[in-house]
Amino acid sequence: MFDPYSACLDSHGSSLSFRRIYFRWAIAPFPRIGESDAKRCRSPAIRREWRTLRRSEQLAYITAVSCLRNLPSIRDAEQSLYDDFPYTHSKAGNYSHNTQDFLLWHRLFLHVFETALRERCGYQGHLIYWDWSLDAEDLTKSPVFDNVYGFGGNGNSSAPRSVGNGHCVTEGPFAHMEAFYFGDVNKTMKHCFSRGFISSAVAYNKIKYVGPDALEDVLSSDTYDMFYSRLEHGAHNAIPLTIRGDFLRVTAPYDPVFYLHHTQLDRLWHRWQLVDSATRIARISGNATRNTTEEDMLARKLDVGDLAAPVRASEMLDTRRGRLCYIY
């Protein structure tokens, strides 16, 4: 299946040349590696599904995400902290696609995003997931696309055409948002925030990957490499191929629904791990980015560029150990 992010894999690999700028908000929640990391947290936060939130909780999350657009970038004086996340996803995270790091790196990326919401924008809640299996009949009718208690809907066909076969989004809390990149972050490409929902007839081929039966098939995977591969090339790709616009390329975090989508993917990994927690929380397998043992892979550092200090891959295995403390 076509990977919407694959177009950037060759030009944006794992060779990074970031300035190491670590703000207190980014590293404060990252404890020193040591004996305390072996202890599981006793009161984990609970990440919930979007439609289970009260209206006030939905608005609080939307406000916090919007807040990032009003904070200065840590790397470009003309941009915002919000822009730093799609930039980092392309520059530092693109290598993780189609490798065993896919779920590990994005778990860290989500953690850093949540930290920014809480430390920089005063958000009192936690990350939210979108269980798109509940909307498998028509993803575009999901409440996450509500103009008031969601993230706005489709691009306006009467508005200017934008990137990713979409049009400018002109309604909702992110209407008329300016984006600086589309895929290639080595060059600026200013445009309006874009979506371009595909038709229901075309959507069928994508929706079959996100329904309850499809998810049960993914969750039945016996090995980590089988699980992450099925999830990445199935549901992970189906959502951006349905929403299109900015979501269609590796700078997909410009679409705020990206974070709910990837939190859902993280939730499914968490569910898969709990089936055999003694084994699945401690180990991974799959396509390595280079010829290494599993122990070497878990000892490697996951890099999120300027957003936070690198983190060992092994620290992203357990959502209730070390710097992580949450469940679903």
C-alpha positions in Angstrom: 0.0 0.0 0.0 1.2 3.5 -0.8 2.7 5.2 2.3 1.8 8.9 2.3 5.0 9.7 4.0 7.3 7.7 1.8 8.0 10.5 -0.6 10.3 12.1 1.9 12.1 9.0 3.2 15.1 9.4 0.8 15.6 13.1 1.3 15.0 13.2 5.0 16.8 10.3 6.7 18.2 10.0 10.1 21.3 12.2 9.5 20.5 15.2 11.6 22.3 18.5 12.2 20.1 20.2 14.8 21.2 22.8 17.2 20.8 21.4 20.7 18.5 23.8 22.4 16.7 22.4 25.3 14.1 24.5 27.0 13.2 23.8 30.6 9.6 22.8 29.6 11.0 20.1 27.3 13.5 18.4 29.7 11.8 19.0 33.1 9.5 15.9 32.8 12.5 13.8 31.7 14.0 12.4 35.0 17.6 11.3 35.2 18.1 7.8 34.1 18.7 5.6 37.1 17.1 3.3 39.6 13.8 5.2 39.8 13.2 4.3 36.1 12.6 0.7 37.2 9.6 1.7 39.3 6.1 1.8 37.7 4.0 4.8 38.4 1.1 4.3 40.8 -1.4 6.9 39.5 -1.2 6.9 35.7 -3.1 9.5 33.7 -5.9 8.1 31.6 -6.0 9.1 27.9 -9.6 9.2 26.8 -11.5 9.1 23.5 -12.6 12.5 22.1 -16.4 11.9 22.2 -16.2 10.8 25.9 -15.0 14.3 27.0 -17.3 17.0 28.3 -17.7 20.0 26.0 -15.5 22.1 28.4 -12.8 19.5 28.2 -12.9 19.4 24.4 -12.6 23.2 24.3 -9.8 23.2 26.9 -7.8 20.8 24.6 -8.5 22.9 21.5 -7.4 26.0 23.3 -4.2 24.5 24.5 -3.3 23.3 20.9 -4.1 26.7 19.6 -1.9 28.2 22.2 1.2 26.7 20.7 0.6 28.8 17.6 1.1 31.9 19.7 4.4 30.8 21.2 7.7 31.5 19.6 9.5 28.7 17.7 12.7 27.4 19.2 14.4 27.5 15.8 12.9 30.2 13.6 12.0 33.7 14.7 9.2 33.9 12.0 7.5 30.7 13.1 5.7 29.3 16.2 6.2 26.4 18.5 3.3 24.7 16.7 5.4 24.8 13.5 8.3 23.1 15.3 6.3 19.8 15.6 5.6 19.2 11.8 9.2 20.3 11.2 10.6 17.8 13.7 8.3 15.0 12.5 9.8 15.4 9.0 13.4 16.1 10.0 13.8 13.7 12.9 11.0 11.3 12.7 10.7 10.4 9.1 13.3 7.7 9.4 11.1 5.8 11.8 8.6 4.9 9.2 8.8 1.3 7.9 11.1 0.4 10.8 10.7 -1.0 14.3 11.1 2.6 15.6 7.8 3.6 14.2 5.8 3.2 17.4 8.6 4.0 19.7 9.5 7.3 18.1 5.9 8.5 17.9 5.3 7.6 21.5 8.1 9.9 22.4 6.9 12.6 20.0 3.4 12.5 21.6 4.9 12.7 25.0 6.9 15.8 24.1 3.7 17.4 22.5 1.7 16.6 25.6 4.5 18.2 27.8 4.3 21.3 25.7 0.6 21.6 26.1 0.8 21.2 29.9 4.0 23.1 30.6 3.8 25.9 28.1 0.0 26.4 27.7 -1.4 25.4 31.2 -3.4 22.5 29.9 -4.6 20.4 32.8 -5.7 17.4 30.9 -3.9 14.7 28.9 -3.7 13.6 25.3 -6.9 12.4 23.6 -7.4 9.7 21.0 -9.8 9.4 18.1 -11.2 5.9 17.9 -11.8 6.0 14.1 -13.2 2.5 14.2 -16.4 4.0 15.6 -16.6 6.2 12.5 -15.6 3.5 9.9 -18.8 3.9 7.9 -17.9 7.5 7.1 -14.7 8.9 8.7 -15.5 12.5 7.5 -18.7 12.6 9.7 -16.7 12.0 12.9 -17.2 14.6 15.7 -13.5 15.4 15.6 -14.4 17.5 12.5 -17.0 19.6 14.2 -16.5 23.3 13.7 -17.0 24.2 17.4 -16.3 21.1 19.5 -13.7 19.7 17.1 -11.0 20.7 14.7 -13.0 22.0 11.8 -14.1 20.1 8.7 -13.1 19.7 5.1 -11.4 22.4 3.0 -13.8 24.9 1.5 -14.2 24.1 -2.2 -14.9 27.8 -2.8 -11.7 28.8 -1.2 -8.3 28.8 -2.9 -6.8 25.4 -3.7 -4.1 24.4 -1.4 -1.7 21.4 -0.9 -2.4 17.7 -0.9 -5.4 17.8 -3.2 -7.2 20.1 -0.8 -8.5 23.5 -0.2 -8.1 26.0 2.6 -10.0 25.2 5.8 -12.2 28.2 6.5 -14.3 27.1 9.5 -13.4 25.9 12.9 -10.6 26.8 15.4 -7.8 26.3 12.9 -9.5 28.2 10.0 -7.1 30.2 7.8 -4.1 28.9 9.7 -0.8 29.5 7.8 1.5 26.5 7.4 5.2 26.9 6.4 6.0 23.4 5.0 4.5 20.6 3.0 6.7 17.5 3.1 10.1 19.0 2.4 11.2 21.2 5.4 14.4 22.2 3.6 12.4 24.8 1.8 9.6 27.1 2.9 6.2 26.6 1.2 3.7 28.9 2.8 0.1 27.9 2.3 -3.2 27.8 4.1 -4.0 24.8 6.3 -5.6 22.3 3.9 -7.9 19.3 3.8 -9.5 17.5 0.9 -11.7 14.7 2.0 -12.0 11.9 -0.6 -15.4 10.8 -1.8 -17.3 8.1 -0.1 -16.9 5.8 -3.1 -13.1 6.1 -3.0 -13.0 6.0 0.8 -14.2 2.4 1.0 -10.8 1.1 0.1 -9.3 3.1 2.9 -12.0 2.6 5.5 -11.7 -1.2 5.4 -8.4 -0.7 7.3 -9.9 1.1 10.2 -13.1 -0.9 11.0 -13.4 -3.1 14.1 -12.7 -6.4 12.2 -9.5 -4.9 10.7 -8.3 -3.8 14.1 -9.0 -7.2 15.6 -6.9 -8.7 12.8 -4.0 -6.3 13.6 -4.3 -7.0 17.4 -4.1 -10.7 16.7 -0.5 -10.4 15.4 1.9 -12.7 17.2 5.1 -10.6 16.9 6.0 -7.0 17.2 7.2 -6.7 13.6 4.0 -8.2 12.3 1.9 -5.9 14.5 3.6 -2.6 13.7 3.8 -3.4 10.0 0.1 -4.2 9.8 -0.8 -1.1 11.8 1.5 1.3 9.9 0.6 0.2 6.4 -3.1 -0.2 7.3 -4.9 2.2 9.6 -2.0 4.6 10.0 -1.9 5.3 6.2 -5.7 5.1 5.7 -6.5 8.2 7.7 -4.2 10.7 5.9 -5.2 9.1 2.5 -8.8 9.9 3.4 -8.3 13.4 4.9 -5.6 14.5 2.5 -4.4 18.1 2.5 -1.6 18.8 4.9 -2.2 15.3 6.4 -0.9 13.7 3.2 2.8 14.3 3.7 5.4 13.9 6.5 4.6 17.4 7.8 1.2 15.9 8.8 1.3 17.4 12.3 0.1 20.6 10.8 -3.3 19.0 11.0 -4.3 18.9 14.7 -6.2 15.6 14.2 -2.7 14.0 13.6 -2.2 13.9 17.3 -5.5 12.2 18.0 -4.8 9.7 15.2 -1.4 8.8 16.5 -2.6 8.6 20.1 -5.1 6.0 18.8 -2.2 4.1 17.2 -0.3 4.3 20.5 -3.5 3.0 22.3 -3.7 0.0 20.0 0.0 -0.8 20.7 -0.7 -0.5 24.4 -3.6 -2.9 24.0 -1.4 -5.4 22.1 1.3 -5.2 24.7 -1.1 -6.0 27.5 -2.1 -9.3 25.9 1.3 -10.6 27.0 2.8 -7.9 29.1 5.6 -10.0 30.4 7.0 -10.3 26.9 5.6 -7.6 24.8 6.5 -4.6 27.1 10.1 -5.7 27.3 11.0 -6.5 23.7 10.7 -5.5 20.1 11.7 -6.9 16.7 11.6 -5.9 13.1 13.5 -4.0 10.4 16.4 -2.3 12.0 17.8 0.9 10.6 21.1 -0.8 10.6 22.5 -4.2 11.4 22.3 -4.4 15.1 21.0 -6.8 17.8 17.7 -6.2 19.6 19.7 -5.1 22.7 21.5 -2.5 20.6 18.3 -1.3 19.1 16.7 -0.7 22.5 19.9 1.1 23.7 19.9 3.5 20.8 18.7 7.1 21.3 15.5 8.4 19.7 16.0 11.9 18.5 13.3 14.6 18.5 15.6 17.4 17.4 15.4 20.7 19.3 12.2 19.7 21.1 13.8 17.6 23.8 16.9 15.6 24.7 17.4 12.2 23.0 15.8 9.3 24.8 16.8 5.6 24.8 14.4 3.5 22.8 13.9 1.1 25.7 12.3 3.9 27.7 9.3 4.1 25.4 8.3 0.5 25.8 6.3 0.8 29.0 3.7 3.6 29.4 3.9 3.3 33.2 7.6 3.4 33.8 10.2 6.1 34.0 9.2 9.3 32.3 5.9 7.8 31.0 2.8 7.5 33.3 -0.4 6.9 31.5 -2.9 4.2 30.4 -6.0 4.1 28.2 
